[in-house]
């Protein structure tokens, strides 16, 4: 369908709400297992929960405010607590500083404190993680911007002859809400001499979740980043333009206020997780899980198309499609989307137990995405660590005819499941050479602008990214 900038009525031009036709798949549970992580020096049942977790393939990382532990889950006896392969105690600048978030990729471990980004390589093979630190930098030279969230996107691996690249997004406060740092591997990881600031207009809170789109060749707008704020504001950026134009600052390609239009004061931190879906046809959508609070006017867990041509706030809110309450409940702790755009995985809080659900995505008859009426569900011993954060991470690895799901919480519980998906193809593995190709944005879509106040600022640090499989990294 051809889209031009001459269409004046928003209701007549909603490309993301066009019918999204693709084959849908059904899933059925094959096996599941529960285990727990050993936390040296802490009593498992009574210790305070970790503030952050991250998953990459079989590797899991957890973090308190001062220490990081890395585990290889498959190598352990499931009947016993899994001992860490490595631990790392961060040397903090002051007693008021602490670890804010962590992120794993296939080859890198990124850590953000109140003031610094630290990037480590070779966490799978190095016993002493402190010796593998290859980049550290201040995230804000003026010391007035506090980071809160972190995400990695990695293309290729160090084992590939063509090398690898990575991007690390750090979410923080105010309108300069996200800072992106880039790295490349060629006989060693090196930081690139550029930094991209992703603007968050009208953001008076902090970016609690930041992330990247899956590496998909058919993605309509190429590689993307997204951010969710404590005030329930959602932003997306099409990153391909910045790479081509050498930008240092970029306005959002899409922005939506997820709060109700009522006069009721919105609850902060009510959206518990967010993920970018790239549907099988390449269309982008945001998936947000909601942990409802009493008296809230926010929509329940929903999917909304990333319509870069639409600017009317009322139309954008109208495009938010809640998932039926016959499929999901009102209290969702975390959720994530498979890289191929066929499935969602959520952790639902119940009165006495938590439930893991797999939802099958399909095109809605009136446009956009919806979920099949039946969901696969089973009990999962995953717990929230606080009122405003769950510290739950979810990963979904796609294989031919199957999904491998892993989830970890901040109290050391690990849940693994293998799910049968008959005839589902394996996830594509984009090459490094192809990762930079980007489709042109639609006519009329916004592009980033170089900000004069940022034009002279340089990047001095390294950055770590998300692997070919999908990962959820809480803020």
Buried (B, 14 or more C-beta within 10 A) or exposed (E): EEBEEEEEEBEEBBBBBBEBEBEEBEBEBEEBEBBBBBBEEBEEEEEEBBBBBBBBBBBBBBBBBBBBBBBBBEEBEEEEEBBBBBBBEBEBEEEEBBBBBBBBBBBBBBBBBBBBBBBBBBBBEBEEBEEBBBBBBEBBEEEEBBBBBBBBBBBBBBEEEEBBBBBBBBBBBBEBBBBBBBBBBEEEBBBBEBBBBBBBEEBEBBBBBBBBBBBBEEBBBBBBBBBBBBBBBBBBBBBBBBBEEEBBBBBBBBBBBBBBEEEEEBBBBBBBBBBBBBBBBBBBBBBBBBBBBEEBBBBBBBBBBBBBBBEEEEBBBBBBBBBEEEBBBBBBBBBBBBBBBBBBBBBBBEEEEBBBBBBBBBBBEEBBBBBBEEBBBEBBBBBBBEEBBBBBBBBBBBEEBBBBBBBBBBBBBBBBBBBBBEEBEEBBEBEBEEBEEBBEBBEBBBBBEEBEEBEEEEBBBBBBBBBBBBBBBBB
